Amino acid sequence: MGKTTGFMEYKRMDESYAPVEDRIKNYKEFTQPLKEEEVKVQGARCMDCGIPFCHSGCPLGNLIPDFNDAVYLGKWEKAARILHSTNNFPEFTGRLCPAPCEEACVLGINEDPVSIENIEKNIVETAFKNGWIQPQPPLTRTDKKVAIIGSGPAGLAAAQQLNRAGHMVTVFERDEKPGGLLRYGIPDFKMEKHVIDRRLEVLEKEGITFKTGINVGIDIKANELQNEFDAVVLCGGATVRRNLPIPGSDLKGVVQAMEFLPQNNRRVDNISFTGDEILATDKNVIVIGGGDTGSDCIGTSIRHGAKSVNNFEIMPMATTERPENQPWPFWPMRLRTSTSHKEGAERFFSISTKEFKGDAEGNLTSLVTTEVEWEFKPGQRPNLKEVPGTEKEWKCDLALLALGFTGSETTLAEQFGLKFDGRTNIEASENDYKTNVPGVFAAGDQRRGQSLIVWAISEGRQAAHHVDKYLMGKSELPLKGQGDLPRV
C-alpha cells in the first residue's frame, strides 16, 4: 500500500450534510464532499491486511485495496479504471449502497472501517468531471439480439455487459424513463436523477436501445420476444408490495410507500401522474416499517411539510454495536439512523398496528397499536406476543406502509411458462441464471427477491456472462471479482 501505517495515523472522515433547516426545503442532494486531499488521506487508511475481507463483503467483488491505493497516490484515472472493472455504476452504489464492504473491513474490527463507499463516489465523480468516462461501443458486432426486461440496476448492468460482447441489446421499460426504482423509488434528495441520465447517455452512445412506456407481457407478449430475440433476460424488480391485512386498511389515507414515493419522483421531475395526489402537507403521518423505504417516506413527508412524522417498527430496537451472534466479517443487524430520521421523525420499536379508524366519509383519522415482545430461542422461529394493556390510539391522517415486497409480478413469467420458487421469485440458479425455458434468463430482484442495489448490479453482470456463453458457446465477460479493466 502507498501508506502502510496510514490506518494508525489517520481517523475516518465522512461527508458532512447541509443543515436540516436548509435541506428539507428542496429535493436536492445535500452531502458536502470532502476535499481531494482529505479523500486521499482516507485512501491511506486502507491496511495492507493480507486477506482483504472487503472483497467477500462486496457482492461485486470490487478490487477495493487497489483503488484505495491509487486514490492515496493521486492516480485518479487508474482508480477509475479499477473501479469500473467490476462495477458498471459506482455513482449509484457510492450514493445508495449500505456498504457491506465496510462491515467486512479488517480495520473495522477495532476501529472505524475505511470509508470505502465515499471513496468510490469520489472516484467516479472525478472521472466524470475530467471526461474519462466515455462511450465504449464494441469494435465488432455479433448477429445476436438480446432483450432485457427492466431498466433498473440489474437490467442496465446486464445490458452494458452484453453490449460490450457485441450483441444487439434492447432494454424494455414500462415507465416513462429508464432507471427502475433508481428513478421511481429513490428520492431525489438521495440521488438526483441527472446522475442516471448522465450514465444513460453513455449507454445509448455505446449502442444500447431503450424502449420505454412498454409493459412487456401486455403490450408485447412472451412469444413475440422469443420470435424476435435470441435471448431474453428478465430483470424486473420485486414490486409486489406486502399489505397490512387489518381492519380499516381500505380507508383513504392508508397508502403503500411505493405509491407515495414514485408519485413524488414524478412531481419533482414535472411528469404527470394518474390517480389521486398523495401529499403529507399539514398531516399527522405514521410510517409503518423501519427499513430504507420507510426512511425515504419520512424524508419525503418532512419535505412536504407534515405536521408530525412517527415511524413504527415491529422489531425491537437493535443495538448500535455489532451483535454477538453476528461476528465480523458478517453483516450485522444493528441500529441504523438515516439522515431522514434526523430531520424530525420520532421512532417507536416493538410496536404493532392493530386497526385503522376513519370518519363517515372513509378518511383515515387514527390507528390503534399494541406493544409486542419477541421470544428468541435457538433453532426456532422468533415468537411474537402482544403485551396486554398496551393498546394506544394515535392520531393519523396518512399512514404509509413500508413493509417490503413479497415477490415480482408474474404475468410475463407465466406467459413464458417459467417455474417459481416458494416466494414467487423466478427459479433460476446462480450457476448460470437460466430458467427452465431455453434462452430465458433471470437476474436481480426478480430472481433473488428484494435485495440491495449492489446485488442487482452483480447479478446483472453474472447473468450477462452466462447469456453470452449460451449465445456464443463461450464468454470473455468477467465473473465476480474478475476485473476486465475497460477504458473509462
N, C-alpha and C positions, 0 to 999 in steps of 0.2 A: 504494500500500500504506500501511497505517497507520504503519509504521516503515520508511522506505526504507533506513535504514542498519543495520537490525537484524541482517542477516547478517554484518556486520563487528563488531558489538558483543557478540553472544551466541554461546555454544558450544552444541552439541547436548547435550540431556539425554534419557536414556531411563529407562523404568521400571526399578526395581530388583526383585530377586527375594528371596523368603524363603530363608533358609539351606537348603542341601541337606539337612542332617540333620533339618530340620523338615518340609520339603515332601514328602519321599519317604515319610512316614508316612501319607499320605492321598491322595485324588484331587481335592482342591480346586485351583482356580486359585491360583497363588502369586505373581502380579505385585503389586507395591506401587506404586500410582498416584502420579503427580506431583501436587503441589498445584496448585490452579486458577491461581494467578499464574505458576507455572512453565510450565504449558501455554500460557498467553497469551504468554509470552516466546518459546516455541518457535514459535508462530504468527508472531511478529515476524521470525523468521529467513527467512521466505519472501521472496524477492527480487522486485523489480519488473523481472523479466527480459525483458519484451517478448514473447518467444515462450515460453510455458510448456510445455516438453517433457514435463513430468509428465502433461499431458493425453494425449499419444500413448503414454506408458508405461503408462497405466491402460487396460485393456480396456473399462472402463465410461465412459471419458471424463469422470471426475469433475472438477468445477469447483474444483480444489484451491486455487489462489491466492485465490479468492473466499471459501471457508470459512476458510482460514488468516487472512485479513484480519479476518473477522468475529470469530474467536476472539481475536485480538490486541486488538480493540476491546471485548471483553467482550460482544459481541452473540451470545450462545449460541443463542438461539432462531432467529435469522436463519441462523446457521451450520448448524443442524439442517435448516432448510428447503432450503438449498442442497445439503447433502449428500444428503438423501433424494430430491432431484430427479433424480439419476442412479443412485442406489444404494439398492435396496429394503432391504438388510440390512447396514448398516455395522457392526452389532455382531458379525456373523460375520467380515467382511473385516478389521475392526480387530483381531481376535484371530488370524486364521488365514492371511491373505494374505501372501505373501513380499515384497510391496511393490515391484513393478516400477516404480511411480511414483517411488520414491526413487532407484532406479538411473538414472532419466532426469532427475532434478532437476538444474537448471543449477548450483546451488551445489555439487553433488556432484562437479563436475569437479576442484576442487582443495581442497574442504573436506568435512566430514561433511554429507550431504544433510539437508534439512528432515525432521523426524520425522513425516512425513505420516500413517503408519498409526496412531501413538499419538494424534495429534490427532483423527483420525477416531473412534477408540474413545472418547475423552473427550467428543466432541460428542454421540454417540448415547447414552452413559450419562447425561450431563447432561440430555438430552431426556427419557429415561425417568424419571429421578429427579424431574423437575419436572412430569411428567404431560403433556408436549407431544405425545407420540406417542399418538394416539387413533384408533380405527377410522374409516375414511372410506368408508362404503358409497356406492355410486353413487346419484345423485339419480334416475336413471331406469334401467329395465331394458329390454334388447332381448328378443327371443324366441329368442335363440340359446343353445345349450348346448355347452359345451366340456369335453372330458375331458383331464386332464393325467395322464400315467402317470409316476409317480416324484415323490417329495416332497423331493428334495434341493434345493440352491440354485437350479438351473435351473428345476425344476418349480415351486417356490414363487414365484420371480420372475415366471414366465410366468402363473401363476395370479393373482397380485395385479394385474398389469397388465391382464389380460383382464377381471378382475372390475371394475376401475375403468372399463373401457369399457362396462360394463353387462351383460355376458354372464353366464349362469349357469354357474359353474365347479365341477367336481367333480375332486378330486385323489385318485388311487388309489395306495395304498402297500401293498406286500406284507408289510412288517414290522409290529410291534405298534403303533408310534407313528410319526408323520411325522418327517422330517428327513433320511432317507437316510444317507449316510456322515457327515454332521454329527453324527448321533446314534449310529450304529453303526459308527464307524470312528475318529473323532477322540476321543482320550482325554479324560476329564473334566478332567484337570489342564491341558489346553489350552483347553477350553471346557466349562464346566458346562452341563448340559442344561436348567436353568431358563432359560438365555438363549434357547434355541429355543422353549421352552414359552411364554415371555413374548410372543414375536412371533406364535406360532401363535394365541394368544388374540385378538390384534388381527385376524388374517386371518379367523378364524371369525366374529368380530363384523361384519366387512365383508361377510359373506355367502358365503364360500367353504366348500364342503362337503368334508370329508375322510373317505375310506373306507379304513380300514386292515385289514391281515390279508387282503388280496385280491391274489392273484398273477394279474395280468392276462396272458392268454394261456393260462392253465389254468383258473382259476375263472370268468373271463369271456373269451369268445373275441373275436377281432377283428371278426367280422361283427356281434356284439351291440353293440359300441361304435359301429360305423358306423350301425347302425339307430337307436341312442338319441341320438347326439350329432351336432351339425353339423360339428364339427371335433375332431380328436384330435392332441395334442401329446406326442410320445414324449421323455421327459426322464430316462430311466433312466441309471444310472451305467455306467462301464466296469468291469464286475465279473468278467470272465474273467481269472483270475489266471495269470501266467506261471509255468510249472513249471521244475524243475531236473532234466532227464532224465539222471540219473547213477545208477550202481549204489547200491542201498540207499535210494533215495528213498521207498520204501514202508514203511520202518521206523517203528514207533511212536515218536514224538518228533520226526519231521520234519513240521513244521506250517506251513501257509500263514498269513501275517500276518493276512489277513482272515478267518481262523477264530479266531485268538487275540485280536485286538482287539475285535471285536463281542461275543464272549463276555464279555470283561471289562467292557464297557459295560453289558451286561445284568446282570452281577453287581453292579456299583455301583448300578444302578437297581433292584435287588431283583426283576428279571424272570427267570423260569425259562428255561432253555435246554436244547436237545436235544444229544445226543452226549456224549462223554467230557469231563470237566473238564480244561482245559489250564491248568496253573499252572507258574510258573518257580521256585517256592519251593525253596530249597536245591539248585538245579540249576546246572550249568555251561551257560550259554546262549550260543549264537552266532547273531547276527542277520546274515543274508546279504542285503545290499542297503543302499546308503548314502543313500537318499533320506529324505523326510519320514516315510514309513510305517515304514522301518527305525528312525528316531529314536523314533517312537511306541512301537515294540516295546521299545526299550531302556528308556525311562522306565517303561513298564508292568512290565517284568521286574524292574527295580530295586525298584519298589513291592511286588512280590510277595515280595521277599526272596531274589533269586537269589544263588547262591554266587559266580558271576562272570558278566560280560557282555562279550563281544567282538563287534565289528562288522566284517564283511568287505565290501570294495568292490572290484570288479574293475577299476575305472578308476584311473588314477594319482592321487595326491593333488594337488588343484588348488592354485593359489597364492591367498593372501588378497587379492592385488592384482588389479585388472582385467587380464585377458589382452590382449596387444597386438592379437590378431585379433578382439577383441570390444570395440571402442571405444565410449565414451559417444556416444549415449544408449542403446545396445543392452543387453539383459540379459546380464550376464557370468556365465560358469560358473566361479565362484571357490569356494574352500573356505568352507563354512558350518558353523559349530559350534552345535548347538542346545543348549537348556538340558538336555535329556536326556543328550546326550553328556557334559556337565559333571558329571553325577550319579554317574559311576563306571564308564563304559564305556571300553574301550580299542579304538582304531580301527586297522584294517590296510588298506592300499591295494595295488592291483596284485596281488591275490590271487584265485585261482580255486579253487573247491571241486571236487574230482575224484571223491570217493566218500564215502558214508556207511557206517559199520560198526556192527553190532549184536551182541547176545548171542543165545543159543539161543532165547530167548522172543520175539525180534523187536523188542527195545527198542534204541533208538539209544544207543551208548556213545561213539562218536568219529567224527571225519570227517578226511579227508585233503585237503590243499591243495597247490597249487604256486604259486610266484610267476610273474607274467606280465609281458611287456613289450609296449608298443604302438608300432607304427610308423605315423607320420602323414606322408602325402605329399599335397601339393596336388592336388585334383581326384580323389582316390581315397578309398575307404572305409578307415578305420583297420584295420590288420592286427594281430591278436593272436598272440603267440608265448609258449609256455611257456619258463621259464628252467630248463635242465637242472640236476639235482642239488638242487632246492629243495623237494622234497616234504617235507611235515611232517604229522604226525598230532596232532590236537587232541582232548583230552577234551571230550565234549559230550553232555549229556543231553537238550537241547532245541534244535533248530535251527529258527529262524523265517525263512521265505522271504518277503522283502520285495522282490520283483523286478519289481513293476509289473504292468500289465494289458495284455492283447492285444486287447481289444475288449469289446463288450457281448453279453449273451445274445440269441439270435436268434429264440426261439420266437414271440413276438408279431409281430416284423417279418416273419418268414416267412409267418405267417398272413395278414398284410396283402398279401403279395406285393411287399415292398419290395426295392429294389436296395441292394447294399452296395459299399463301396469295397474297396481291397485289404487293409484291416486289419479287416474285419468291422464297420466303422462304417456306420451308415445313411447312404446317399448323399442329401445334401440341400445345396443351395447356400446360401452366406452371403447371397446376393442376396435370397432370400425364404424360406429354411428349409423349402421344400416338398420332399416326397419325390416319387417317381414315381406315387403314388396320390393322387388329388384329395382334399383335406380332411384329409390326414395330414401332419403336420409333425414335425420332429425338431430337438432343441436340446441343448446341453451335451455331456457326455462321450459320449453315445450317438451323437452326430453327429461330433464332432471328435476323439474319443479322450480318453484320460486327460489331464486338464489341471487348471488352477487354479480355486479357488472363484470368483475374480473373473471368470474367463472364463465359468463356468457361469451366474452371475447376468446377465452381459452377454448371453449367448446366449438366456437365457430372456426377457429384455426385448425383444431384437430379434425373436425368433420371435413374441412376442405382437403386436407391431405388424403383422406380415405375416398372422397369423391373423385379426386384426381387419379388416384390409383385404380379405382373402378373404371374410369373412362379410358385410361391410357395403359393400364397394366402395371405401372409403377409411378412413383411420385418423388419429386425432389423438394416438395414443400416440407418445411420443418415440422417436427412434432414438438411436444412440450420441452422447453429448455434448450432446444436446438436453435441457435442464432443463425439467421440467413443473411445478416448484415446487409440489408438493402441500402441503396443510396437514399439519403433523406433529402 
